[in-house]
């Protein structure tokens, strides 16, 4: 069995597991965990691979993560092939090094060390792993959570290995995430010749002032855990490129990152009220990616902070900023959830990398958390 976090990270990085493909990463993890005495339940759906692994009984600490990665883009833009990991100047390079194959390797090595030292620990260790986090997230963690709920399974504490650190390993952890709601708005007009605007109805001219009004909505003031809800335009499009046609419609895609101070329905109502008040002819489709979730206080949060402080001498900032994570699905099980991972500066970028020393430090942090919870 591999005992080096660097060697295990390399083995996982070599597999081009572009989401939602796994292509063998989970086989490596399953074999590793099976040798440690974990019971494995695979929950594979279409192209997505998932598994739930458990060892022990009692209060349950779950390590959650994903084996899929985003596309590396053009391989020629990398200094080295993205799926041929190399170590240079103390850094491990490769797609997934930070997000999040390095963290997965740290979880596995930490578990092995912990079990070897404390085979009779009081509690249950588990892993919830998917290959569908970076893309649609339709057949991944959400399906495993549904399975766990149906089986009346329990998770008390959950550590997600997303890359939360910013400048130094352990300087920031997440105790929740904002919700994400998308509005696909189409403002309808009447197509016509641009030289005869009185015979048409230009949706761009109607839409621009309304867009500004929509962006100026004050939804909430946030609270001590969440920043105020933000509204941003992700995409906007009208016309077919011709300079003599007034288009029939204007498409605008808004995204709301929202706190627990406001509900999905309240956002929709305020948004639509402005459209209706201004007599806009429109159609709209909504997509909810996830609701906000928060771990306010609890043993896991305190344990994570104490472990990071002990290993790194840094007291982490606790934040809910950033994008969504699979914690939004795991939150249905009502566990304490904390995200603790590697530095996020190179994630999704060309030449993604992680410090070898950070891999080792993260392994020690995970091991210390297990020890504090179960010994």
C-alpha positions in Angstrom: 0.0 0.0 0.0 1.3 3.5 -0.9 2.3 5.4 2.3 3.5 8.7 0.8 0.9 11.5 0.3 3.0 12.7 -2.7 3.1 9.3 -4.4 -0.6 8.8 -3.9 -1.4 12.3 -5.2 0.7 11.5 -8.3 -1.1 8.2 -8.9 -4.5 10.0 -8.8 -3.3 12.9 -11.0 -2.1 10.5 -13.7 -5.7 9.6 -14.4 -7.4 12.1 -16.7 -10.7 12.1 -14.8 -12.3 15.1 -16.5 -15.8 15.5 -15.0 -17.9 13.4 -14.8 -15.5 10.6 -15.7 -13.6 8.8 -13.0 -11.5 6.4 -15.1 -10.1 4.5 -12.1 -9.4 7.0 -9.4 -12.1 5.6 -7.1 -10.7 2.1 -7.7 -7.4 3.3 -6.2 -9.3 4.8 -3.2 -11.5 1.8 -2.7 -8.6 -0.6 -2.7 -6.7 1.6 -0.3 -9.7 1.8 2.1 -10.6 -1.9 1.8 -7.1 -2.8 3.0 -7.8 -0.6 6.1 -11.0 -2.5 6.8 -13.6 -0.1 5.4 -16.9 -1.5 4.1 -17.6 -0.1 0.6 -20.9 0.7 -1.1 -20.6 1.8 -4.7 -23.5 4.0 -6.1 -22.7 4.4 -9.8 -25.2 6.3 -12.1 -24.6 6.6 -15.8 -21.1 8.1 -16.3 -20.8 9.1 -12.6 -19.1 7.0 -10.0 -19.8 7.4 -6.3 -19.0 5.4 -3.2 -19.7 5.5 0.5 -17.1 3.8 2.8 -17.4 3.2 6.5 -15.3 1.7 9.3 -16.2 1.5 13.0 -19.4 2.5 14.8 -20.9 5.4 16.7 -20.4 9.1 16.0 -19.5 9.5 12.3 -16.8 11.7 10.8 -17.1 11.8 7.0 -14.4 12.9 4.6 -16.1 14.2 1.4 -14.6 15.0 -1.9 -14.5 14.5 -5.7 -12.2 12.6 -8.1 -13.3 14.6 -11.2 -11.3 17.6 -12.4 -12.0 20.4 -14.9 -10.5 20.2 -18.4 -6.8 21.2 -18.6 -7.5 23.3 -21.7 -4.7 23.2 -24.3 -2.0 20.8 -23.0 0.6 22.8 -25.0 0.0 25.8 -22.7 1.3 23.8 -19.7 5.0 23.6 -18.8 4.5 19.8 -18.5 1.6 17.5 -19.5 -1.3 18.1 -17.0 -1.7 14.4 -16.4 2.0 13.6 -16.1 2.6 14.9 -12.6 6.1 16.1 -11.8 7.8 17.6 -8.7 9.8 20.7 -9.3 11.2 23.2 -6.7 9.1 21.6 -4.0 5.8 21.8 -5.9 3.8 19.0 -7.4 2.3 20.0 -10.8 -0.7 18.5 -12.5 -4.4 18.9 -13.0 -6.2 18.2 -9.8 -3.1 18.7 -7.6 -5.0 21.3 -5.5 -8.6 20.7 -6.5 -8.7 18.1 -5.1 -6.7 15.0 -5.6 -4.0 16.2 -3.2 -6.6 16.6 -0.5 -8.0 13.1 -1.3 -4.5 11.6 -0.9 -4.1 13.5 2.4 -7.4 12.1 3.7 -6.4 8.6 2.8 -2.9 8.8 4.3 -4.2 10.5 7.4 -6.8 7.8 7.9 -4.2 5.1 7.5 -1.9 6.7 10.1 -4.7 7.2 12.5 -6.0 3.7 12.3 -2.5 2.2 12.6 -2.0 4.2 15.8 -5.5 4.0 17.3 -7.1 0.9 15.9 -9.7 0.8 18.7 -10.9 4.4 18.2 -14.4 5.3 19.4 -16.5 6.3 16.5 -17.0 5.7 12.8 -14.9 7.0 9.9 -16.4 7.3 6.5 -15.8 8.6 3.0 -18.3 10.1 0.6 -16.7 10.4 -2.9 -18.1 11.4 -6.3 -16.9 12.0 -9.8 -19.6 14.5 -10.6 -18.8 17.7 -8.7 -17.1 19.9 -11.3 -19.8 19.6 -14.0 -23.5 19.1 -13.6 -23.5 17.6 -10.0 -26.7 15.8 -11.0 -25.7 12.2 -10.3 -23.0 12.8 -7.7 -23.1 13.6 -4.0 -26.8 14.5 -4.1 -27.7 10.9 -5.1 -25.4 9.5 -2.4 -27.1 11.7 0.2 -30.5 10.5 -1.0 -29.3 6.9 -0.6 -28.0 7.7 2.9 -31.3 9.3 3.9 -33.3 6.3 2.6 -31.0 4.0 4.7 -31.4 6.2 7.7 -27.6 6.7 7.8 -26.2 9.4 10.0 -23.3 11.9 9.6 -22.3 13.9 12.6 -19.2 15.6 11.3 -18.2 16.2 7.7 -14.8 17.5 6.4 -14.8 18.5 2.7 -11.4 18.8 1.1 -12.1 21.7 -1.2 -9.1 24.1 -1.6 -10.0 26.8 1.0 -6.6 28.1 1.9 -5.6 31.4 0.3 -1.9 32.3 1.0 -0.8 29.8 3.6 -2.1 26.3 4.3 -4.8 26.5 6.9 -5.3 30.3 6.8 -8.9 30.0 5.8 -11.6 27.4 6.3 -15.3 27.4 5.3 -18.1 26.8 7.7 -20.8 27.2 5.1 -21.6 28.5 1.6 -24.0 31.0 0.1 -26.9 29.8 -2.0 -26.8 30.1 -5.8 -29.8 31.0 -7.9 -29.8 31.7 -11.7 -32.4 33.7 -13.6 -32.4 33.1 -17.4 -34.4 36.2 -18.5 -35.5 36.8 -22.0 -36.9 40.3 -22.8 -39.2 40.1 -25.8 -39.5 42.7 -28.5 -40.5 42.8 -32.2 -37.9 42.1 -34.9 -37.6 44.7 -37.7 -35.4 46.7 -40.0 -33.1 48.9 -38.0 -33.8 51.8 -40.4 -37.5 51.6 -39.5 -37.5 51.4 -35.7 -41.1 52.6 -35.4 -42.2 49.4 -37.0 -40.3 47.3 -34.5 -39.9 47.1 -30.7 -36.2 47.0 -29.7 -35.8 44.7 -26.6 -32.2 46.1 -26.1 -33.5 49.6 -25.7 -36.2 48.4 -23.3 -33.9 46.1 -21.5 -30.9 48.3 -20.6 -32.7 50.5 -18.1 -34.5 47.5 -16.6 -31.2 45.6 -16.3 -29.8 48.5 -14.2 -32.9 48.5 -12.0 -32.6 44.8 -11.5 -28.9 45.1 -10.6 -29.7 47.8 -8.0 -32.1 45.6 -6.0 -31.2 45.6 -2.3 -32.1 42.1 -1.1 -30.6 41.9 2.4 -27.7 43.2 4.5 -26.2 39.9 5.3 -25.3 38.9 8.8 -22.3 37.8 10.9 -21.9 34.6 8.8 -22.9 35.8 5.3 -22.1 38.9 3.2 -25.1 40.6 1.6 -26.7 38.8 -1.3 -25.0 39.7 -4.6 -26.5 40.1 -8.1 -24.3 39.7 -11.2 -24.8 39.2 -14.9 -23.1 36.1 -16.3 -24.2 36.2 -19.9 -26.0 38.7 -22.2 -26.9 38.3 -25.9 -29.1 39.7 -28.6 -29.2 39.6 -32.4 -27.3 37.5 -34.9 -24.4 39.8 -35.7 -26.2 41.7 -38.5 -26.1 45.5 -38.3 -29.5 46.1 -40.0 -31.8 44.0 -37.9 -33.6 44.9 -34.6 -33.5 41.6 -32.7 -36.7 39.9 -31.4 -35.3 39.3 -28.0 -32.6 40.1 -25.5 -31.2 37.3 -23.3 -29.7 38.1 -19.9 -28.5 35.6 -17.3 -28.4 36.8 -13.7 -26.8 35.0 -10.8 -27.7 35.6 -7.2 -25.3 34.4 -4.4 -27.6 34.7 -1.4 -27.5 34.4 2.3 -29.9 32.8 4.8 -31.4 36.2 5.4 -33.6 35.8 2.3 -35.3 32.8 0.6 -35.3 31.7 -3.0 -38.9 32.7 -3.4 -38.4 36.2 -2.0 -35.6 36.8 -4.5 -37.9 35.7 -7.4 -40.7 37.9 -6.2 -38.6 41.0 -6.0 -37.1 40.4 -9.4 -40.4 39.8 -11.1 -42.1 42.8 -9.4 -39.7 45.1 -11.2 -40.4 43.4 -14.6 -44.1 43.6 -14.0 -44.1 47.2 -12.7 -42.3 48.3 -15.9 -44.6 46.4 -18.3 -41.8 44.3 -19.7 -42.8 41.5 -22.0 -40.6 38.6 -20.9 -40.1 34.9 -20.2 -37.9 33.6 -17.4 -36.5 30.3 -16.3 -35.0 29.8 -12.9 -32.3 27.3 -11.7 -31.4 26.8 -8.1 -27.9 25.3 -7.7 -28.1 25.1 -4.0 -29.4 26.7 -0.8 -27.2 28.4 1.8 -25.9 26.3 4.7 -24.0 27.2 7.8 -22.2 25.5 10.7 -22.4 28.2 13.3 -20.8 26.6 16.3 -19.9 23.1 17.3 -17.2 20.6 18.1 -16.0 20.1 14.5 -15.4 23.8 13.9 -13.6 24.2 17.1 -11.6 21.0 16.6 -10.6 22.1 13.1 -9.4 25.5 14.3 -7.5 23.9 17.2 -5.8 21.3 14.9 -4.8 23.9 12.3 -3.4 26.1 15.1 -1.4 23.3 16.5 0.1 22.1 13.2 0.6 25.5 11.5 0.6 28.0 14.3 -2.0 29.9 12.3 -5.5 30.6 13.5 -7.7 30.3 10.4 -10.3 32.8 9.2 -13.7 31.2 9.1 -15.6 32.2 6.0 -18.6 31.4 3.8 -17.4 33.2 0.7 -16.6 31.6 -2.6 -18.6 29.3 -4.9 -20.9 26.5 -4.0 -19.7 23.1 -2.8 -21.2 19.6 -2.3 -21.8 20.7 1.2 -25.1 22.0 0.0 -26.2 18.4 -0.5 -24.6 17.0 2.6 -26.4 19.6 4.6 -29.6 17.7 4.2 -28.2 15.2 6.7 -27.8 18.1 9.2 -24.1 17.4 10.2 -21.5 19.9 11.2 -19.7 20.7 8.0 -16.3 22.3 7.6 -14.2 22.7 4.5 -10.5 22.4 5.0 -8.1 22.1 2.1 -5.1 23.2 0.1 -4.2 26.7 -1.3 -6.6 27.7 -4.1 -4.4 30.1 -6.1 -3.8 27.8 -9.1 -7.1 25.8 -9.2 -8.7 25.4 -12.6 -5.6 27.2 -14.1 -2.8 26.2 -16.4 0.1 24.7 -14.4 -2.0 23.9 -11.3 0.3 22.9 -8.5 0.6 22.3 -4.7 3.5 22.5 -2.3 4.7 19.1 -1.2 5.1 20.5 2.3 1.4 21.6 2.2 0.3 18.1 1.3 2.1 16.8 4.4 0.7 19.6 6.6 -2.8 18.9 5.5 -2.4 15.2 6.2 -1.3 16.1 9.8 -4.3 18.4 10.2 -6.7 15.7 9.1 -5.1 13.2 11.4 -5.2 15.5 14.3 -8.9 16.2 13.8 -9.6 12.5 13.9 -7.5 12.1 17.1 -9.3 15.0 18.8 -12.8 13.7 17.9 -12.3 10.0 18.6 -9.5 9.5 21.1 
